[in-house]
């Protein structure tokens, strides 16, 4: 299960759906692997502790990838750090 839908990606970017479907879908498809590499979890389980934070982080990441600007990098790294701790807890508990 993808952590974001195409509509959620468009909403995060404040764009009208349809203009960037292929690009945004590629970002969405890449997100589980990216989150797994960064946090130790792909966040595919919507009932897992921290899923809401992961969803928010995914929106920040989509914004950064789309804009190609590092403006959100500090917030993203903070969220990914938090998610790493939660992922370890989820995997051990």
N, C-alpha and C positions, 0 to 999 in steps of 0.2 A: 504494500500500500504506500503510495506517495504521500509525503508529509504535506505537500501543497497541491492544490488543484490548479489548473490553468487559470480559472476565474480568480482564485485567491492571489495568484502571481500578478495578474492584471490589476487587481484591486490594490495590492501593495505598491505597484508602480504608478497608480492613478492614471491608467491608460484605458482606452476603449478596446475591448476584446476584439481580436481578429487581426490586428496589424502585425503582431510579432509571434504568432502561434508556434512556428517551428523553433525559433530561438528560445523562447520561454520554455517550451516543452523539453528542449535539450537540457536546460538548466534544472528543471524539475526532475528529469531522469537521472541527472548527475548527483543531485542532492543527497540521496541515501549513502552513496559511496564516499562523498565528501564528509558528511557528518560521521560516518563510521571511522574514517581515517583520523578525523579531528577529535572525536569524543569517545570512540569505542562502541558506539551504538548507531544504527541507521535510523532509529526512532520510528520504526514502522508500526509499533503497537500504540494505538491511540489511548490505551488505558494505562500506559506506563507512567510512573512518576516522572515529571519533567517534560512530558510531551508538549504541553502548552508553551514552555520556554523554547523547546526545540522548534516548534512551529514559528514562533516569533523570530528566532535566530535565522531560520530559513528565509523569512521575508526580508530581513536585513541583508542577508547574503545575496539574494536575488537582486535587490536594489543595487548593491555594490557591483555585482557582475554586469548588470545591465548598464549602469552609468560609467563603469570603468574608472571610478574615482575612490580613493581610500578614505573618504570622509567618515564612514561608519566603522572603520577598522577597529577602533578601541572598543566600541560597544559590542561588536561581533566577537572579538577575542574574549571579552568578559563573559558573554553568554556561552561561548564554547567551553570556557574553563568551568563554568558552573555545570554545564551538561556533562562534561567528563566525570565530574565527581558523582553526579546523579547516575550516570551510566554504570560506573563501578559499583555503586550501591545496588542498582537494579540487577546487575549480573551476579552479585554475591548474595542477594537476599531473596 
